[in-house]
Amino acid sequence: MHAGSVQAVQVSRKWERVPFGTYLLPELQREFTARCALLGMETQDSIEQAIRSWLGRKQA
């Protein structure tokens, strides 16, 4: 499956998302939020992308 397919699956399943929260350093949260805004991305989409990427690299 190529990246476009993965993104299509993510977009079509947004209504299935569950709440997820964590604590970050204030400067990290500000930089992340600003970068998402500059790129025109929703923070939840960016977080999901980061988690999927991290999980893909952390094969047990």
N, C-alpha and C positions, 0 to 999 in steps of 0.2 A: 504494500500500500504506500503510495507516495504522499508527501506532506500535504498536498491539496486535499486528498481524501481524508486525512486525519483532521484537518481543520474543518471540513464539511461535517464530519461526525460531531465534533465539538460544538459547532454552531447549532446543529439540529437538536442537540441534547441539552441545551442550556436550561430548559424547564425542569430537567431532572436533577439539577445541582442541589446540594445540601449545604447548610451553613458550615463554615470553617474559619476559625479564628486563631490568631497567634499574637505574640508580642515581638516588636522589632525596636531597635534603637531609633529614636526620632529622626536622626539625619538619614538613616537608611530608608525609612518610610517616605520621607520627603523627596529624596532623590528618585526612588522607585515611582512614586506617584507623578512626579514631574516628567520623568522619562516616558512613562506611559502616555501622558497627555501630549508630549511632543511628537510621539509616534502615532498618535490617534488610536491607541489601543485601550480597551477596558482593562482595569487592573485585574479583574477576575480571570480574564483570558490569559493575561501575562503570567499570573500565578499558576494557572493550570498548565501552561506550556512549560514553565520552569520545573514544576513537579514531575511532569511526564519525562522531561529531559533527564532530571536527576535519577528517577527510577530506572530509566533505560541504561544509565551508566553504572548503577549499583547492583549488578547481577551477583547474587549470592553464590 
